[in-house]
């Protein structure tokens, strides 16, 4: 299959450099990929699939973050 967006993927790698993405950043990338898919007759299906994968990742990150907040909120408070 190959890379769905060679020009943009290097930009994403450059922005990451050890950084963990937020759900909002993943949704932003998904939105950009969907926009690219509309204008690309040759790779449109691949770009749509890539956008969907970014959305799944965003959902999982959001869920994990929410679970972490719940865990911290329900953890017993230690006294100093």
C-alpha positions, 0 to 999 in steps of 0.5 A, spaced: 500 500 500 505 505 501 505 511 505 498 515 505 501 522 504 508 522 503 509 530 504 505 530 510 508 524 514 514 527 515 511 533 518 508 529 523 514 525 524 518 532 525 512 535 530 512 529 534 520 527 536 518 524 543 512 528 544 505 524 546 500 527 542 493 529 545 486 527 543 485 534 540 492 534 536 490 527 533 483 529 531 486 535 528 491 530 524 484 526 522 481 532 519 487 534 515 487 527 512 480 527 510 481 534 507 486 531 503 482 525 501 477 529 498 482 532 493 486 526 492 482 521 487 488 516 487 489 516 494 483 518 497 481 511 500 487 510 503 487 517 506 480 516 509 482 510 512 488 514 515 483 519 518 479 514 521 485 511 524 487 518 527 480 518 530 480 511 533 487 514 536 484 520 539 478 516 542 483 512 546 487 517 548 481 521 551 478 515 554 485 513 557 486 521 560 479 520 563 480 514 566 486 517 569 482 523 572 477 518 575 483 514 578 486 520 581 479 522 584 478 516 587 484 515 590 485 515 597 488 522 600 494 521 604 495 526 609 502 530 610 
